[in-house]
Amino acid sequence: MAIPISVWWSIPFIVLAFVARFTLNKPGLNQSERDSRLIVILVAHVFGLLGMVVVFLEVFIAWDVGWWLLPIQLASGAAIGVGAAVGWLFTKASATQ
């Protein structure tokens, strides 16, 4: 039962891994483009990890069996989206300087 639950909770990170693979392996990218995409992906991953910690803390503080059936892992998916936006803004700001 642990493996299906682990996969269920890691769906946002699996999606991020596929996005990272496709964006970093595009043909014709120079090193600076690849580095900026890597920064966006890493910042998104860090925000997703922080979002997952918050979700875990909230779930385990107010424990209920129903939490396992709800798609609350999408909260970390939202954190990944925010992290990607922050990473993109960071790379754009650093490129203009």
Backbone as JSON, one array per atom type, in Angstrom:
{
  "sequence": "MAIPISVWWSIPFIVLAFVARFTLNKPGLNQSERDSRLIVILVAHVFGLLGMVVVFLEVFIAWDVGWWLLPIQLASGAAIGVGAAVGWLFTKASATQ",
  "N": [[0.81, -1.2, 0.0], [2.1, 1.15, 0.45], [3.56, 1.98, -1.8], [1.64, 2.75, -3.88], [0.49, 4.95, -2.51], [2.72, 6.6, -2.19], [3.33, 7.19, -4.87], [0.98, 8.52, -5.54], [1.17, 10.82, -3.93], [3.42, 11.97, -4.99], [2.9, 12.94, -7.5], [2.95, 15.73, -8.5], [5.74, 16.16, -8.52], [6.62, 14.2, -10.27], [5.48, 15.11, -12.64], [6.91, 17.52, -12.84], [9.46, 16.46, -13.23], [9.2, 15.26, -15.79], [8.65, 17.55, -17.31], [11.05, 18.94, -16.88], [12.85, 17.19, -18.11], [12.05, 17.28, -20.82], [12.35, 20.02, -21.39], [15.03, 20.56, -20.9], [16.37, 18.91, -22.65], [15.99, 19.81, -25.2], [16.89, 20.13, -28.59], [19.48, 22.25, -29.85], [19.84, 24.14, -27.87], [21.78, 26.62, -26.29], [24.45, 26.94, -23.86], [23.87, 28.94, -21.93], [21.08, 29.26, -22.15], [20.26, 26.71, -21.37], [21.24, 26.69, -18.75], [19.68, 28.72, -17.58], [17.13, 27.6, -17.79], [17.52, 25.4, -16.15], [17.87, 26.66, -13.68], [15.28, 27.69, -13.28], [13.86, 25.28, -13.04], [15.08, 24.14, -10.79], [14.47, 26.03, -8.77], [11.7, 25.8, -8.82], [11.49, 23.18, -7.93], [12.49, 23.39, -5.29], [10.57, 25.12, -4.15], [8.38, 23.44, -4.42], [9.13, 21.35, -2.69], [9.1, 22.73, -0.24], [6.39, 23.38, -0.16], [5.31, 20.8, -0.02], [6.24, 19.99, 2.49], [4.79, 21.73, 4.14], [2.19, 20.84, 3.55], [2.35, 18.16, 4.49], [2.8, 18.64, 7.24], [0.39, 19.9, 7.95], [-1.41, 17.85, 7.39], [-0.62, 15.76, 9.11], [-0.84, 16.93, 11.61], [-3.57, 17.43, 11.97], [-4.87, 14.73, 11.88], [-6.6, 12.58, 9.72], [-8.22, 9.89, 8.18], [-9.34, 10.31, 5.72], [-7.76, 12.18, 4.43], [-5.92, 10.87, 2.83], [-7.28, 10.17, 0.58], [-8.0, 12.47, -0.72], [-7.06, 14.91, -3.22], [-4.8, 16.45, -2.14], [-2.17, 16.77, -2.6], [-1.9, 18.39, -4.71], [-1.57, 20.89, -3.77], [1.16, 21.13, -3.32], [1.83, 21.05, -5.95], [0.86, 23.5, -6.8], [2.64, 25.09, -5.4], [4.95, 24.4, -6.76], [4.39, 25.56, -9.23], [4.37, 28.28, -8.52], [7.02, 28.48, -7.72], [8.29, 28.01, -10.18], [7.51, 30.3, -11.56], [8.77, 32.25, -9.98], [11.45, 31.49, -10.32], [11.67, 31.92, -13.09], [11.27, 34.69, -13.21], [13.53, 35.45, -11.74], [15.62, 34.59, -13.43], [15.13, 36.22, -15.63], [15.5, 38.75, -14.51], [18.19, 38.6, -13.79], [19.33, 38.35, -16.27], [19.0, 40.81, -17.44], [20.75, 42.44, -16.18]],
  "CA": [[0.0, 0.0, 0.0], [2.96, 2.33, 0.54], [3.99, 2.43, -3.12], [0.62, 3.58, -4.52], [0.35, 6.23, -1.8], [3.9, 7.41, -2.52], [3.16, 7.68, -6.23], [-0.14, 9.49, -5.49], [1.63, 12.07, -3.33], [4.53, 12.56, -5.74], [2.47, 13.3, -8.86], [3.5, 17.01, -8.98], [7.17, 16.05, -8.78], [6.76, 13.4, -11.48], [5.2, 16.04, -13.75], [8.06, 18.42, -12.92], [10.58, 15.71, -13.81], [8.97, 15.15, -17.23], [8.83, 18.89, -17.89], [12.49, 19.22, -16.86], [13.53, 16.38, -19.13], [11.75, 17.77, -22.16], [12.86, 21.37, -21.63], [16.49, 20.59, -20.88], [16.91, 18.1, -23.74], [15.64, 20.35, -26.51], [18.07, 20.35, -29.42], [19.79, 23.62, -30.24], [19.98, 25.07, -26.74], [23.15, 26.91, -25.9], [24.69, 26.68, -22.44], [23.19, 29.92, -21.08], [19.66, 28.92, -22.14], [20.11, 25.5, -20.55], [21.45, 27.07, -17.35], [18.52, 29.48, -17.09], [16.04, 26.64, -17.61], [17.85, 24.6, -14.98], [17.58, 27.49, -12.5], [13.82, 27.72, -13.12], [13.43, 23.97, -12.57], [15.55, 23.94, -9.42], [13.67, 26.88, -7.87], [10.38, 25.17, -8.76], [11.62, 21.99, -7.08], [12.63, 23.84, -3.9], [9.25, 25.6, -3.71], [7.53, 22.25, -4.29], [9.49, 20.66, -1.45], [8.57, 23.51, 0.88], [4.94, 23.2, -0.17], [5.02, 19.44, 0.45], [6.45, 19.97, 3.95], [3.63, 22.39, 4.75], [1.04, 19.94, 3.41], [2.54, 17.05, 5.42], [2.58, 19.11, 8.6], [-1.04, 20.12, 8.17], [-2.11, 16.57, 7.37], [-0.32, 14.94, 10.27], [-1.31, 17.6, 12.83], [-5.01, 17.15, 12.04], [-4.92, 13.43, 11.19], [-7.86, 11.98, 9.34], [-7.97, 8.9, 7.13], [-9.82, 10.87, 4.46], [-6.71, 12.96, 3.76], [-5.21, 10.05, 1.84], [-8.09, 10.04, -0.62], [-8.15, 13.77, -1.36], [-5.89, 15.32, -4.02], [-4.17, 17.6, -1.5], [-0.81, 16.93, -3.1], [-1.93, 19.45, -5.7], [-1.07, 22.1, -3.11], [2.59, 21.23, -3.64], [1.87, 21.38, -7.37], [0.72, 24.95, -6.88], [3.92, 25.66, -4.95], [5.89, 24.21, -7.87], [4.07, 26.6, -10.22], [4.86, 29.56, -7.99], [8.48, 28.41, -7.8], [8.7, 28.17, -11.57], [7.35, 31.72, -11.89], [9.83, 32.99, -9.29], [12.69, 31.18, -11.02], [11.66, 32.59, -14.38], [11.51, 36.12, -12.93], [14.92, 35.58, -11.32], [16.51, 34.49, -14.6], [14.93, 37.42, -16.47], [16.12, 39.89, -13.83], [19.64, 38.47, -13.84], [19.76, 38.5, -17.65], [18.98, 42.22, -17.82], [21.83, 43.17, -15.49]],
  "C": [[0.86, 1.27, 0.0], [3.36, 2.85, -0.84], [2.89, 3.21, -3.84], [0.42, 4.93, -3.84], [1.52, 7.15, -2.12], [3.78, 8.0, -3.92], [2.06, 8.75, -6.27], [0.34, 10.83, -4.98], [2.74, 12.72, -4.14], [4.15, 12.95, -7.16], [3.01, 14.66, -9.31], [4.99, 16.94, -9.3], [7.45, 15.18, -10.01], [6.51, 14.27, -12.71], [6.36, 17.0, -13.94], [9.25, 17.71, -13.55], [10.41, 15.55, -15.32], [9.15, 16.5, -17.93], [10.32, 19.24, -17.96], [13.21, 18.44, -17.95], [13.29, 16.92, -20.52], [12.32, 19.16, -22.41], [14.38, 21.42, -21.67], [17.12, 19.81, -22.04], [16.5, 18.59, -25.11], [16.91, 20.54, -27.33], [18.25, 21.83, -29.76], [19.88, 24.61, -29.11], [21.46, 25.35, -26.5], [23.26, 26.79, -24.38], [23.95, 27.68, -21.53], [21.68, 29.66, -21.03], [19.4, 27.7, -21.27], [20.28, 25.82, -19.07], [20.25, 27.82, -16.79], [17.32, 28.56, -16.9], [16.28, 25.76, -16.39], [17.57, 25.37, -13.69], [16.08, 27.52, -12.23], [13.34, 26.39, -12.54], [13.87, 23.73, -11.13], [14.77, 24.79, -8.42], [12.26, 26.3, -7.73], [10.41, 23.95, -7.85], [11.72, 22.37, -5.6], [11.29, 24.33, -3.36], [8.3, 24.42, -3.53], [7.84, 21.46, -3.03], [8.98, 21.41, -0.23], [7.05, 23.38, 0.97], [4.54, 21.82, 0.33], [5.22, 19.32, 1.96], [5.27, 20.6, 4.66], [2.4, 21.48, 4.69], [1.17, 18.77, 4.39], [2.29, 17.48, 6.86], [1.1, 19.32, 8.89], [-1.82, 18.81, 8.2], [-1.86, 15.79, 8.65], [-0.68, 15.61, 11.59], [-2.79, 17.32, 13.03], [-5.25, 15.84, 11.28], [-6.35, 12.98, 10.94], [-7.58, 11.03, 8.19], [-8.39, 9.44, 5.76], [-8.79, 11.7, 3.72], [-6.03, 12.16, 2.65], [-5.98, 9.93, 0.54], [-8.25, 11.36, -1.39], [-6.91, 14.15, -2.16], [-5.18, 16.53, -3.42], [-2.71, 17.76, -1.91], [-0.75, 18.0, -4.19], [-1.52, 20.79, -5.09], [0.43, 22.25, -3.35], [2.77, 21.49, -5.13], [1.72, 22.87, -7.59], [2.0, 25.64, -6.43], [4.99, 25.5, -6.03], [5.65, 25.26, -8.94], [4.55, 27.97, -9.79], [6.38, 29.6, -8.07], [8.99, 28.58, -9.21], [8.58, 29.63, -12.01], [8.45, 32.55, -11.24], [11.18, 32.73, -9.97], [12.79, 31.86, -12.37], [11.93, 34.09, -14.2], [12.96, 36.36, -12.52], [15.87, 35.51, -12.51], [16.35, 35.7, -15.51], [15.6, 38.63, -15.83], [17.65, 39.81, -13.9], [20.17, 38.61, -15.27], [19.82, 39.97, -18.07], [20.11, 43.01, -17.17], [23.15, 42.93, -16.14]]
}
